[in-house]
Amino acid sequence: MRKHIYQACEALKRVYITGEQLEVVVMSSSLSPMAVKLVYGVLENDVKTEYIISRLVQDRPRGMTLILLKVGVYALISLDEVPKFAIVSECVEVAKRLGKGDQSGFVNAVLKRVAEDKYSLPKPTDEDYLSVNFSKPQWFVDALIKEFGADVARDILAQPVVTDEHIRVNARLSSLENVKNALRADGEDFAESEAGGLCVRVSPTVRRLFNEGAITYQAASSMLAVRAMAVQNGKSVLDVCAAPGGKAIYISELCPDSKVLALDVNSHRASLMSNYVKRMRAVNVETGVADALKPDGRYFLHGGYDYVLADVPCSCIGMFRRHPDTFLKKRQDPAELHALQSGILRNAAQAVKPGGVLVYSTCTLFRAENGDIVDGLLKGGKFKKEHIAGFENIDGGRYADNDGAITVIPHGIYDGFYIARLRRMA
């Protein structure tokens, strides 16, 4: 266990202290499977471990000592297969290896109390029960209840984390059947999704298929945003916030005779998107660098496109089951976020031809970033919501009867997402 605990602490240092993204840390580190389990477990249980530690110490520790305690607490409350005395003693040794030998006695004392269950958690009647029980920030719990009601909020909080990846077949280079056969040949389990992809465990086979361009990673909810556009083959498409490029490439596969222009404000992300386009052989996708808040005539042609997609920057709260470090990130100022999203949508709307379609989407849950932004555009009188067709067999048909906007609640294979389809008046 010592090696696993040490690796987990070093990886979590990069997440908690340096602020790196969890996926980047895991992909760039040679972590053991147990270390990966510890890293994800600590982040998924951050609120709960913080609560437990706060009940056992007067002065909250900092830095690597706190990280080590979180790893130890998570292991003690979750790893039934490892003796508790072993977890405590190994954490003490790791404290010394981390250069925190002077804290080893403190670490030992705190973790022994956890091992002996000398702490208490909130009761169901306590105000912070849901927050601690489901290990989510209180502000998030309160916002969910306000937005969706107590029952739906509890259902969202109770959803398990997502461990599998959702992949989509590149129709230009392979087929669903060929990919399934490749997975079967290597003994890999998979499940077909109603969104049109496969749910898989990331494995050498999956990585090989990805490197060959036969598949790509794309969340089921993201695919729904593209399907909501229902682009007619041959029509022009603009994606104003396209990086990393998955939606633009998917559109290009569905509509091989369409020209898809994929833009991003960041030149580095645009470059990565260009490489992605090449790997997927998306010959009808053009990439470029442009600021959707400061559109110029080169790309943002006034009324120049039949379909425009504005998948805008957002708080990404809907992705919390897939990205357990979501709640560690600094919350954006609501007014600044509103201005950013409204500005992008307003400029994207200018690029839509009369009679054309504009789709607005986010990977978040709350109305302030979703319906309120769309309503602001609708007040101008040039657009109206239009029913999103083709979702009759999606998610049990819960989106079949819609007014042109849907909120996908995070559950099963779906991340939290908002999609609105708007038609420009002719």
C-alpha positions, 0 to 999 in steps of 0.5 A, a space after each residue: 500500500 505504501 507505494 500506492 499511497 505515495 503515488 496518489 499523494 504526489 498526483 493529488 498534489 498536482 490537482 489540489 496545489 498546482 491546479 492541474 486537470 485530473 485527466 492530464 495528471 492521470 494520463 501523464 503519470 505512471 500510477 498503479 491501478 490502486 493509486 488511480 483508485 485512491 486519487 479518484 476516490 479522494 476527489 469524489 469524497 472530498 467534502 466527506 473527508 474534509 468533514 471527518 478531518 474537521 471533526 477530529 482536529 482543531 486546526 485544519 492542516 495544509 499542503 501535503 499533510 492534508 492531502 495525505 490525511 484525505 488519502 488515509 481517511 478515504 482508504 479507511 472508510 472505503 477499502 474493506 480489503 485492506 486492514 485498517 492498521 496497515 493503512 494507518 501505518 503505511 500513511 505514517 511511513 509515507 508522511 516521512 517519505 514526503 518530508 513530513 516526518 515531523 507530522 507523522 505522529 499527528 497523522 498516526 493519531 488522526 487516522 487511528 481515530 478514523 480507524 476506530 470510528 471515533 467520529 460522527 457524520 450528520 444525521 438525515 435531519 441535519 442541514 448538511 446531511 446531503 452535502 456530506 453524505 453525497 460529498 458535494 458542496 453545500 452551494 451545489 446541493 442548495 442550487 439543485 434543490 432550488 432548481 429541480 426540487 428536493 426529490 430530483 436533487 437527491 436523485 442527481 446527487 445519488 448518481 454513481 460516478 462514470 467510470 467507462 468512456 463513451 466512444 463513437 465510431 468514425 464512419 469514414 474509416 470504420 463501422 460499428 460492427 467492425 469496432 465491436 468485432 475488434 473489441 470482441 476479438 480482444 475480449 473487451 466488454 462493451 455496451 451499445 448506447 442509444 445515442 449511437 455509440 459504445 460504452 467501453 473501458 479504456 484499454 489497449 484495444 480502445 487506445 489503438 482504435 483511437 490512434 488509428 482514427 477508427 473511433 473517438 471519445 464523445 459523450 452521449 449528451 454531446 452527440 445529442 447536441 449535434 443530433 438536435 441540429 439536424 443539419 441537412 446534408 450540403 448546407 453550411 455550418 459554423 461552430 463558433 466555440 468548437 475546440 476540441 472539435 468533436 461536434 464539428 467532426 460529427 456533423 461533418 460525418 453525418 453531412 459529408 457534402 456540407 462545409 463545416 467551419 470550426 472556430 476557437 478563440 485559443 490558437 493552441 486549442 485550434 491547432 489541436 483541433 486541426 490535428 484532430 480533424 486530420 486524424 478523423 479524415 474530416 476533409 470537409 471541416 475547416 478550422 480557424 482562430 476567431 473570437 466569438 465576442 469580437 467577430 470579424 468579417 473573415 469568418 463571421 459572415 453576417 447571415 452567412 450560414 444555414 446552421 450555427 452551433 454555439 456550445 459556449 464556455 460554461 461552469 461545466 457542472 453537468 460533468 461532475 460525475 465524470 470529472 470529480 475535480 469539478 468542484 475544486 475549480 474556482 467558481 466563475 463570477 455569474 455576471 461575467 459568465 452571463 456576459 460571455 455566454 450572452 455575447 457569444 450567442 448574440 454574435 452567433 445569431 448574427 451569422 445565421 441565415 434568415 430561416 436558418 437554425 441556431 443551436 445553443 448548448 452547455 454542459 451545465 444544469 442551471 437556468 442562469 446559464 441556459 434558459 435565461 441566456 436563450 430568453 435574452 436572445 428571444 426577446 429580440 424577436 428574430 428567433 423562436 424556439 423550434 421543437 427538437 425532433 428525433 428524440 422519441 427513443 432517447 432516454 425513455 422518450 423523456 425528451 420527445 415532448 419538448 418546446 425546443 429546449 431540453 435539460 439532460 439530467 446527469 444519470 446513466 450514460 448521460 452528463 448534465 447538458 442543455 440544448 436549445 434549437 432556435 429558428 431565425 425568422 425568414 
